[in-house]
Amino acid sequence: MDEKIKGRLVIIGGGEDKSGKCDILKKVTELSGGNKANIAIVTVATQKPKEYGNIYTGLFKKMDISKVNMVNIENRKDANDPNNIKILNEASCVFFYWRGSA
């Protein structure tokens, strides 16, 4: 692969504000194209992928992001699913959600 892809990596250490100003998520949105962003929420390593995916989908939609998709990858088949690959390739932001054992 000779193509170099330039982008940003934003690491959120957890505990971001999901009920107030949502400053960190707003910054993620800004870096991803503002209200024209195309956000893919990838839930991994959580026992409640749809629940947490829906939380973040709702938060980004409240910020007027119209293109928000959830990608739940539980196994190799999900990882190779053509629809999931398309969503990830078209995204301006791939937002990984991970929840440890807490």
N, C-alpha and C positions, 0 to 999 in steps of 0.2 A: 504494500500500500504506500504509494509515493505521495499521495495527497495529504497535505498538512491541514488540519482543521484547527482553527483558532476559536477559543471560547473562554468562558469564565467558569471557575469552580467556586461555588459558595458553600461553605460547610457551616451548618447550623449546629451548635453544640447541644441543642435540646432546650426545652423550656421556653421556646419562643412564644411571644404573646399571640394567642389565638382568639382573645375575646375583647381586647382593647383596640389600640391603634394599629396593631399588626405591622409595626415598622419593618421588621426583618422580611416578612413575606412581601410587603410593598416594594422593598428594595430588590428582591428576587424578581418580582414582576417587572420593575423598571429595567433591570438588566436584561430581561428576556423579550423586550419589545413593547412594554407598556400594555395598553388595552388591545394591542394587536398580537400579543404573545400567544403562543400555542404551547400549552403546558401539558406534559405527560407526567402523571403521578404514578410512580412505580412503588408498590408496596411489597416489601420483602421482610422476611424474618419477623413476622408478627402473626399472632394467632387470630387476629381480627382484621384481615386486609381490607375487606369491603367497608367496615366501619370507619377505619382511619382514612381510607381513600375517600370516602364520602365527606368526612370532616374537611379535608384539604380541598376537595372539589368545591364544596360550598364556600370556603374562605376565598379561594381565587375568583369564584364567580361573583362574590360580593364586591370584589375589586374591579368589576366590569370586564373580566377576562371571559370572552365568550367561548373560546376554544380550550377546553380542559378535558382531558381524557384520562381514565384510570387504567393502568396496566397491572394486572395481578399475575405474577409469575410464580407458580407453585412447583413447576416441574419443567423438564427439558422440552416437552411438547408445547407448553405455554411460551417458553422462550423462543421457539422456532415458529410460532404461529404467524402467518403472513400479515394478519391484521395488526398484531402487536408490533411487528417489525416496521410496518408502514407508519403507525402512530409515532414510534420512536424516531424514525428517519425524518418525519415532518415537524417534529417538535422544536421550538426555539428554546425550550427549557425541559430538562428531564429532572424531575424532582423525586428523589428517592426518599421513601419513608421507611424507617427501620425502628422497631420498638423492641428493646431487649426484654429480658425476663421480668421486668417490673410491671 
